[in-house]
Structure formats: C-alpha cells, structure tokens
Amino acid sequence: MTHSHHDASVPRTHGPAAGRPHVHDQVDASDGGDDLLDLDGEVLEAYWGVALDRVTAAAAEGLGVVGRSPARVVDLGAGTGTGAVGLARRLPEAEVVAVDVSEPSLARVAVKAHAAGVGARVRTLVADLDTGWPDLSPIDLTWASMSLHHLADPVRSLAEVRRLTSPGGLLAVSEFDEPLRFLPDDLGIGRPGFETRALEVLSTVHAEALPNIGASWAAMLAESGWTVVDQHDVVIDERAPDHPLAGRYARAWFARLEDGLSGRLDAEDQVTLEALLDDGPQGLLHRSDLHLHGIRSLTLARA
Ligand SMILES: C[S@@+](CC[C@H](N)C(=O)[O-])C[C@H]1O[C@@H](n2cnc3c(N)ncnc32)[C@H](O)[C@@H]1O
C-alpha cells in the first residue's frame, strides 16, 4: 500500500439512514443540497479531475491483468452525478450506474449525463443501500464519494459491494479528512475565529448523527474483505479562487451549515452567519478574502 499526498490546487483550466436523526452533511443532497453538490463539482473541478484520473488509471491497471477495460461502473450514493459523469467521460466503453436514495438527485444526473454526451451509458437507479443491494454484478469499479458515512453499516455495505465485484475490480472511497474551510480568521464582523467555532459545533452534531464521518476507511475496507492498495490525501487549496461560482458555492455551503447547526451557534456568531449569508458587501457572494482549503482522502482497494 502506498500513502501519498496530492495537491489538487493545480492551476485550473478553466436520505439519511433510517432510525438516525436527520442532519445535513457538509455536502448533503437532500432538500436543496443538490445545488451545493453541483457547485462542489464545478468549483472544485481540479480536485475532481485529480481524483477521477487516479481512480480510472488504477481500475484499468487491475483489469489489465485479464486484458480488458472496466465494463460496469457504479457510483455509490451518486448525488447529482459529478462522479458518474466524470467516470463515463473517462471510460468510453463503460456503462455507469448512478445509485442513490434520492430521486431528485438522480434526475439531475440524467440531465448532466445527457448534456455531457454520455447519456446513453449512464443509468440511474433509485435504491436505499441500507436495505440491501440491487444485483449489479459483475462490477468492475465502484466510486463512493462522501456517501459511505451516510450508511447505517458501512462494513456490511462494503462487504456486499465486494461480493458483487469482479476479480481485480476496484473500489475507490473519497471521504472528508479535513473539512472544507472558506474564510480567514478575522472577517471584519463579529469576533475572530467564527469558522473554527462553527466547525466545532458541526462536528458535535455529526458525532451524534453521522458517527462514521472521519472513520478509518482503510480499516473498514480491510474488515469487509477488500485489499487496500493505495491511500492518499487530495488537498484542496484555492486562495482567492477565481472561479465565478466560488462565492455561490461558499454561500450554499454556509446555508446548509446553518440548517445543520439548528440554532446551536451563540448569538454573536449567529449574527455573523446571517451577515455572511446576506447579499450585502460583507456577504459571501461579494467577499474577496475567500480561501478554499480542505483535504479529502482517497482510498483504493481491490476485490
Ligand atoms: C454528500 S452526498 C455525495 C454525493 C456525491 N457522491 C458527491 O460526492 O457529490 C451523499 C449522497 O449519499 C446518498 N445517500 C445517503 N444515504 C443513502 C442510502 N442509504 N442509500 C443510497 N444513497 C444514499 C445521498 O442521497 C446523497 O446523494
């Protein structure tokens, strides 16, 4: 197994599980979070490019032994399909199945796939993966981005995907290592350290509702019978991002954060958050001091 560090800040070319409390993820697809997922795919284009290039290269290596390219690819918890469409573009011979519990998210996948000219090879499938897996065998590549921590029993689900995967097939897991941050310490409003405090509160909420955020995915993969072959961090680091949608992405992110925190910020920080969400000059849509920084860990494993 190799462990490496990759910087995605390269110049740009320009339903929660049953029985657990509802909480909004950092990038959650339910009720309006679909916009946030789309913006994630667009603004973090460099990260997505690095991650998907790496995954498709590794998938081809494994199946190269038996002399073929991936035929069936699954995007597990596909959301609005940045991964599914990116994989279909990179693997011109593959059928990609985008699986998600959210029908509205999958409707966006279909539109996006069609616009990208890969609509004939991207299939959508509504399924709650906590209640069992559709028979998608044989799977050559599964991409699970920011979705496994939503599942009630990720080890059981990972073992099920392994059972459906062809020999030499690959599973790629991208999960949060360090949460995305957008702001400097001193915002010129409220007291310094707003974002750090907000993330601390969010992490308390997540500890209650999404206990697998920040789990050791390599250990879970090994426990479910996979052989981990690579793990590395992909760093997102865009100072003064020039992407025209960066402000909208930040605003969508903090709007979801506000939802997820359900009033747990103190009064002064709540006022700061309102100012950030506002359309005024201090608001996220107009700020010139955004600095996107975060780390996503990419773990690759073979059946
Ligand atoms: C944070 S989003 C990630 C979406 C996408 N993979 C991405 O990286 O942009 C998590 C996704 O997992 C899906 N999800 C959550 N629980 C699920 C379940 N039990 N079965 C299927 N999908 C689920 C959600 O609907 C959501 O689309």
The ligand as an SDF file (V2000), in Angstrom:
LIG
                    3D

 27 29  0  0  0  0  0  0  0  0999 V2000
  -22.7500   14.0350    0.4610 C   0  0  0  0  0  0  0  0  0  0  0  0
  -23.7000   13.3800   -0.8440 S   0  0  0  0  0  0  0  0  0  0  0  0
  -22.4120   12.9110   -2.0010 C   0  0  0  0  0  0  0  0  0  0  0  0
  -22.8970   12.8590   -3.4040 C   0  0  0  0  0  0  0  0  0  0  0  0
  -21.8480   12.5460   -4.4670 C   0  0  0  0  0  0  0  0  0  0  0  0
  -21.2880   11.2220   -4.2730 N   0  0  0  0  0  0  0  0  0  0  0  0
  -20.7590   13.5980   -4.4730 C   0  0  0  0  0  0  0  0  0  0  0  0
  -19.6570   13.3400   -3.9740 O   0  0  0  0  0  0  0  0  0  0  0  0
  -21.0130   14.6980   -4.9960 O   0  0  0  0  0  0  0  0  0  0  0  0
  -24.2170   11.8070   -0.1710 C   0  0  0  0  0  0  0  0  0  0  0  0
  -25.1740   11.0560   -1.0640 C   0  0  0  0  0  0  0  0  0  0  0  0
  -25.4550    9.7780   -0.4870 O   0  0  0  0  0  0  0  0  0  0  0  0
  -26.8290    9.4890   -0.6920 C   0  0  0  0  0  0  0  0  0  0  0  0
  -27.2830    8.5060    0.3080 N   0  0  0  0  0  0  0  0  0  0  0  0
  -27.3730    8.6790    1.6460 C   0  0  0  0  0  0  0  0  0  0  0  0
  -27.8570    7.5750    2.2360 N   0  0  0  0  0  0  0  0  0  0  0  0
  -28.0880    6.6720    1.2460 C   0  0  0  0  0  0  0  0  0  0  0  0
  -28.6170    5.3390    1.2060 C   0  0  0  0  0  0  0  0  0  0  0  0
  -28.9820    4.7260    2.3310 N   0  0  0  0  0  0  0  0  0  0  0  0
  -28.7140    4.7080    0.0070 N   0  0  0  0  0  0  0  0  0  0  0  0
  -28.3520    5.3320   -1.1330 C   0  0  0  0  0  0  0  0  0  0  0  0
  -27.8430    6.6030   -1.1600 N   0  0  0  0  0  0  0  0  0  0  0  0
  -27.7120    7.2640   -0.0010 C   0  0  0  0  0  0  0  0  0  0  0  0
  -27.4990   10.8490   -0.5190 C   0  0  0  0  0  0  0  0  0  0  0  0
  -28.8020   10.8670   -1.0900 O   0  0  0  0  0  0  0  0  0  0  0  0
  -26.5000   11.7650   -1.2120 C   0  0  0  0  0  0  0  0  0  0  0  0
  -26.8040   11.9130   -2.5790 O   0  0  0  0  0  0  0  0  0  0  0  0
  1  2  1  0
  2  3  1  0
  2 10  1  0
  3  4  1  0
  4  5  1  0
  5  6  1  0
  5  7  1  0
  7  8  2  0
  7  9  1  0
 10 11  1  0
 11 12  1  0
 11 26  1  0
 12 13  1  0
 13 14  1  0
 13 24  1  0
 14 15  1  0
 14 23  1  0
 15 16  2  0
 16 17  1  0
 17 18  1  0
 17 23  2  0
 18 19  1  0
 18 20  2  0
 20 21  1  0
 21 22  2  0
 22 23  1  0
 24 25  1  0
 24 26  1  0
 26 27  1  0
M  CHG  2   2   1   9  -1
M  END
$$$$
